[in-house]
Amino acid sequence: MPSVPTTSLDLTAPEVVADPYPFFAEERARHGVAWHEASGMYLTFAHATVGAVQRDRRLGRLWRDKEPLDYLEPFNLLHRNQMMENEPPEHARLRRPVASAFSRGHVERLRPRVRELAAGLLAEVDPAGFDVVGEYAEPLPVLVIAELLGVPAVHAPELRDWSQAIVRMYEAAPSEAVVDAAVRAATDFAALVRDLVTHRRAHPGDDLVTDLVATELTEDEVVAAVVLLLNAGHEASVNVFGNGLVSMLQRGLRPGPDVPACVEEMLRFDSALQLFERTATEDVEVGDVVVEKGQKIAALLGAANRDPAVFKDPDDFDVARAANPHLAFGVGVHFCLGAPLARMELAESVAALWGRFPDLALAGEPVSRGTFVLRGYHSVPVEGSLG
């Protein structure tokens, strides 16, 4: 390998997991992209290089089944058939039916329902002290995405547990216990969706599963799409909400009159998804390096979103930030399909929370999930008097 910039940044180190941004800043000051021997891939630290990785079609999402194949088949089945793990033309074939369903107004139709669900959840919490993640941020998007898809609300707790078990596999070097839990979750999740698909074929409804079973997608592809939407449809919202809320409360901030602008800053300031991999299908120049065919390169979204070359005072949380070209939802063909739903849901949930508790404050130390790739909190204790 020719001489290239290198980094020894330990993405599993507790201090990096707790707060990666000072480490990103140090790396970014030295290089926009560098070889990371520990993971066997390049890491990108600048907004320009992260954006280049996401836009260049020669850098693709190329799924490879995890081994041992027989044991991990339930997990692999849900990923090899996902739009997120495939490139055009297969990506377009898998994405088109879902995008078409979203374009028919499902998301905006849900806005009044989101407000209703948010108000109902907030009416049940104890103002003297409650866990805003466990009692509000987690159940709300699970209920919303389940309703959008047509999954009975009674399964909401299972959906959250299954999703968390599956996404832990995306971290570096998952333990045997994490792998076992992911296989069980993938098996149970797929079984529930297959039952729902069978039911919707016989009894169509006004939901996304009904739309999907009427397309050319195979049953395995429908199952993978539904699981992806259920996972991505609430994982991002929960973690963006929790991360942004903690950042605001630690600084004594409140949303301004432009709640959507505040939501964009929540997305930028402490990204829920930190790392997204690509594989070079041919030699590709990124920044000052050439990524050779077959090599991997990772877009570090959180690093891009704190780049001072793009964002004024990037380490400040500005609830009214005007220019905010963050990359939290990605760019290019893999731009997050659920971005409109996430933005609507976050705006409604933020407005509802502060509308009910205008003096909301932390009531204890937030408990982190302790993961790097997907940043978030297990619990965030808060208190506040009714507005």
C-alpha positions in Angstrom: 0.0 0.0 0.0 1.4 3.5 -0.9 2.1 5.9 1.9 -1.2 7.4 3.1 -2.4 9.2 6.2 -3.1 6.8 9.0 -5.1 7.0 12.2 -5.0 4.9 15.4 -8.2 6.2 16.8 -9.9 3.5 18.9 -13.6 3.6 18.1 -14.3 1.3 21.1 -12.4 3.2 23.7 -14.8 4.4 26.5 -13.7 8.0 26.2 -14.3 8.0 22.4 -17.7 6.3 22.8 -18.7 8.8 25.5 -17.7 11.9 23.4 -16.1 11.3 20.0 -16.2 14.9 18.8 -12.9 16.2 20.3 -11.1 13.1 18.8 -12.8 13.8 15.5 -11.6 17.4 15.6 -8.0 16.3 16.2 -8.1 13.9 13.3 -9.8 16.3 11.0 -7.1 18.9 11.7 -4.6 16.4 10.3 -6.5 14.8 7.5 -9.9 14.5 5.9 -9.4 10.8 5.3 -7.0 8.3 6.8 -6.3 4.5 6.9 -7.5 2.8 10.0 -5.6 -0.5 10.5 -7.7 -1.7 13.4 -10.8 -1.9 11.2 -9.1 -2.5 7.9 -10.7 0.5 6.2 -10.4 4.2 5.6 -12.2 6.7 7.9 -13.4 10.1 6.7 -13.4 13.0 9.1 -14.3 16.1 7.0 -17.7 17.2 5.6 -16.3 17.2 2.1 -14.8 13.7 2.2 -17.8 12.2 4.0 -20.1 13.7 1.4 -17.9 12.4 -1.4 -18.1 8.9 0.0 -21.9 9.0 0.1 -22.3 10.5 -3.4 -19.8 8.4 -5.4 -21.6 5.4 -6.9 -18.3 3.6 -7.3 -18.4 3.3 -3.5 -21.3 1.0 -2.8 -23.1 -0.9 -0.1 -22.2 -4.5 -0.9 -23.7 -6.9 1.6 -21.8 -10.0 2.5 -23.5 -12.6 4.6 -22.1 -12.9 8.1 -20.7 -16.3 9.2 -21.4 -19.0 10.3 -23.9 -18.9 7.5 -26.4 -21.5 8.8 -26.6 -20.0 12.3 -26.8 -16.3 11.1 -29.2 -17.0 8.2 -32.2 -15.2 10.0 -30.0 -12.1 10.4 -28.6 -12.3 6.9 -32.0 -12.8 5.3 -33.2 -9.5 6.6 -30.2 -7.6 5.3 -29.4 -9.2 1.9 -32.9 -8.3 0.7 -32.8 -4.7 2.1 -32.7 -1.6 -0.1 -30.0 -0.1 2.2 -27.6 -3.0 1.5 -27.9 -3.0 -2.2 -26.8 -0.8 -5.1 -28.6 0.2 -8.4 -30.3 -1.3 -10.2 -31.3 -3.7 -7.4 -31.5 -0.8 -4.9 -34.0 1.0 -7.1 -36.1 -2.1 -7.5 -36.3 -2.6 -3.8 -36.7 1.1 -2.9 -39.3 2.1 -5.5 -42.4 0.4 -4.0 -41.6 1.8 -0.6 -41.0 5.3 -1.9 -44.2 5.1 -3.9 -46.2 4.2 -0.8 -44.7 7.0 1.2 -45.5 9.5 -1.6 -49.2 8.7 -1.4 -49.5 10.8 1.7 -49.1 8.3 4.5 -46.6 10.5 6.4 -48.6 13.7 6.5 -51.8 11.8 7.2 -50.1 10.7 10.4 -49.4 14.2 11.8 -52.6 14.6 13.8 -52.2 11.0 15.1 -48.6 11.8 16.2 -49.9 14.8 18.1 -52.6 12.6 19.7 -50.1 9.9 20.7 -47.6 12.5 22.1 -50.3 14.2 24.2 -51.5 10.8 25.5 -48.0 9.7 26.5 -47.2 13.0 28.2 -50.5 12.9 30.1 -49.4 9.7 31.8 -46.0 10.8 33.0 -45.3 12.1 36.5 -44.1 15.7 36.3 -42.1 15.3 39.5 -39.8 12.9 37.7 -39.9 10.6 34.7 -37.7 8.9 32.1 -38.3 10.9 28.9 -36.7 8.2 26.8 -38.4 5.2 28.2 -41.8 6.8 28.8 -42.0 9.1 25.8 -39.2 9.1 23.2 -39.2 5.3 22.8 -42.9 4.4 22.7 -43.9 7.3 20.4 -42.0 6.5 17.2 -42.6 2.7 17.7 -46.3 3.4 17.9 -46.2 5.7 14.9 -44.2 3.5 12.5 -46.2 0.4 13.6 -49.4 2.3 12.7 -48.0 3.4 9.4 -47.1 -0.1 8.5 -50.2 -1.7 10.0 -48.5 -3.7 12.8 -50.9 -4.0 15.8 -49.8 -1.7 18.7 -49.8 -4.6 21.1 -46.5 -5.6 19.6 -44.8 -2.3 20.2 -42.7 -3.5 23.2 -41.5 -6.5 21.2 -40.6 -4.4 18.2 -38.4 -2.1 20.3 -36.6 -5.1 22.0 -36.1 -6.8 18.6 -34.8 -3.7 17.0 -32.2 -3.0 19.7 -31.0 -6.5 19.6 -30.5 -6.4 15.8 -28.8 -3.0 15.6 -26.2 -4.0 18.3 -24.8 -6.2 15.6 -23.6 -3.1 13.8 -21.1 -2.3 16.5 -17.4 -3.3 16.2 -16.7 -6.9 17.4 -20.2 -7.8 18.8 -20.0 -10.4 21.6 -21.4 -13.9 21.4 -24.3 -12.9 23.5 -25.1 -10.0 21.2 -24.9 -12.3 18.2 -27.3 -14.8 19.8 -29.7 -12.1 20.8 -29.7 -10.7 17.2 -30.4 -14.1 15.7 -33.4 -14.7 18.1 -34.7 -11.2 17.4 -34.4 -11.6 13.6 -36.2 -15.0 13.7 -39.1 -13.7 15.9 -39.3 -10.4 14.0 -39.5 -12.1 10.6 -42.1 -14.6 11.9 -44.4 -11.7 13.1 -44.1 -9.9 9.8 -44.7 -13.0 7.7 -48.0 -13.6 9.6 -48.9 -10.0 9.0 -48.2 -10.3 5.3 -50.3 -13.4 5.0 -53.2 -11.6 6.8 -52.9 -8.5 4.7 -53.0 -10.5 1.5 -56.4 -11.9 2.6 -57.6 -8.7 4.4 -56.1 -5.5 2.8 -55.9 -2.4 4.9 -54.9 1.3 4.7 -51.3 0.7 5.5 -47.8 0.2 4.0 -47.8 -3.6 4.4 -50.9 -3.8 2.3 -49.2 -1.6 -0.3 -46.1 -3.7 -0.3 -47.7 -7.1 -0.7 -49.4 -5.7 -3.8 -46.1 -5.0 -5.5 -43.7 -7.2 -7.4 -41.5 -7.7 -4.3 -41.0 -11.3 -3.1 -42.2 -12.2 0.4 -38.6 -12.2 1.7 -38.1 -8.7 0.3 -41.4 -7.5 1.8 -40.3 -8.9 5.2 -36.9 -7.3 4.9 -38.4 -3.9 3.9 -40.9 -4.0 6.8 -38.2 -4.9 9.3 -35.9 -2.2 7.9 -38.7 0.4 8.2 -39.6 -0.6 11.7 -36.0 -0.5 12.8 -34.9 2.7 11.0 -38.3 4.3 11.5 -37.9 4.6 15.2 -34.2 4.0 16.1 -33.2 7.3 14.5 -36.1 9.2 16.1 -35.4 7.8 19.6 -31.7 8.5 19.5 -31.9 11.9 17.8 -34.5 13.0 20.3 -32.6 11.7 23.3 -29.2 13.0 22.2 -30.5 16.4 21.2 -32.6 16.8 24.4 -29.7 16.0 26.7 -27.5 18.4 24.8 -30.1 21.1 25.2 -30.9 20.5 28.8 -27.2 20.4 29.7 -26.8 23.8 28.2 -30.1 25.3 29.6 -31.5 25.7 26.1 -35.1 25.6 24.9 -36.5 25.3 21.4 -37.0 28.7 19.7 -40.1 29.6 17.7 -38.8 27.7 14.7 -39.1 24.2 16.0 -38.0 22.6 12.7 -34.8 24.5 12.8 -34.2 23.2 16.3 -34.8 19.6 15.0 -32.2 20.1 12.3 -29.7 21.2 15.0 -30.6 18.1 17.0 -29.8 16.0 14.0 -26.5 17.7 13.4 -25.1 18.3 16.8 -25.0 14.7 18.1 -25.7 12.3 15.3 -27.6 9.1 16.1 -25.8 7.2 13.3 -22.0 7.8 13.4 -20.6 5.4 10.8 -21.7 4.1 7.5 -19.5 1.8 5.4 -18.9 1.7 1.6 -16.8 -0.7 -0.5 -14.9 0.5 -3.7 -16.1 -1.3 -6.8 -13.1 0.2 -8.6 -10.2 2.5 -7.6 -11.7 5.7 -6.3 -9.9 8.9 -5.3 -11.3 10.4 -2.0 -9.6 13.5 -0.7 -5.8 12.8 -0.8 -6.0 9.0 -1.0 -7.0 6.3 -3.5 -9.4 3.7 -2.2 -8.5 0.6 -4.2 -11.1 -1.8 -5.6 -12.4 -4.0 -2.8 -11.3 -1.8 0.0 -13.7 -0.3 2.5 -14.2 3.3 3.5 -16.4 4.6 6.3 -18.3 7.9 6.3 -18.1 9.3 9.9 -21.3 11.4 9.9 -20.8 12.9 13.3 -17.4 14.1 12.3 -18.8 15.7 9.1 -21.5 17.5 11.1 -19.0 19.2 13.4 -16.7 20.4 10.5 -15.8 24.1 11.2 -15.2 24.5 7.4 -18.9 24.2 7.0 -20.6 25.1 10.3 -19.9 28.3 12.3 -19.1 27.4 15.9 -19.7 23.7 15.2 -19.4 22.7 18.9 -22.2 25.2 19.9 -25.8 24.1 19.9 -27.7 26.8 18.1 -31.5 26.2 18.2 -32.0 28.7 15.4 -29.0 27.8 13.2 -29.9 29.0 9.7 -27.4 27.3 7.4 -27.4 23.6 8.4 -26.3 21.3 5.6 -25.8 18.3 8.0 -25.4 14.8 6.6 -27.4 13.0 9.3 -29.8 11.5 6.8 -27.0 10.9 4.2 -26.9 12.1 0.6 -27.2 10.4 -2.8 -29.2 7.3 -3.6 -29.1 6.1 0.0 -30.6 9.3 1.4 -32.9 8.2 4.2 -36.3 7.4 2.9 -37.8 8.0 6.3 -36.4 11.5 6.6 -39.8 13.3 6.1 -41.4 11.1 8.8 -38.5 11.5 11.2 -38.6 15.3 10.8 -42.3 15.6 11.2 -42.3 13.2 14.2 -39.4 15.0 15.9 -40.9 18.5 15.4 -44.3 17.4 16.9 -42.7 15.5 19.8 -40.3 18.4 20.7 -43.1 20.9 20.5 -45.5 18.8 22.6 -42.9 18.1 25.3 -41.9 21.7 25.9 -45.5 22.8 25.5 -46.5 20.7 28.4 -43.3 21.1 30.5 -41.8 24.6 29.7 -39.4 24.4 32.6 -38.2 20.9 31.8 -34.8 20.0 33.4 -32.6 17.0 34.0 -33.4 15.2 37.2 -30.3 13.0 37.2 -27.5 11.6 35.1 -28.6 10.3 31.6 -27.6 6.7 31.0 -25.8 6.1 27.7 -26.3 3.0 25.5 -22.5 2.8 25.5 -22.3 2.2 21.7 -20.4 4.1 19.0 -22.1 3.4 15.7 -25.6 4.1 17.0 -25.3 6.8 19.7 -28.1 7.1 22.2 -29.4 6.9 25.7 -31.1 4.1 27.6 -32.7 6.6 30.0 -32.9 10.3 30.6 -34.4 11.4 33.9 -36.3 14.7 33.8 -38.7 16.8 35.8 -40.8 19.8 35.1 -44.0 21.6 36.1 -47.1 21.6 33.9 -47.3 24.6 31.5 
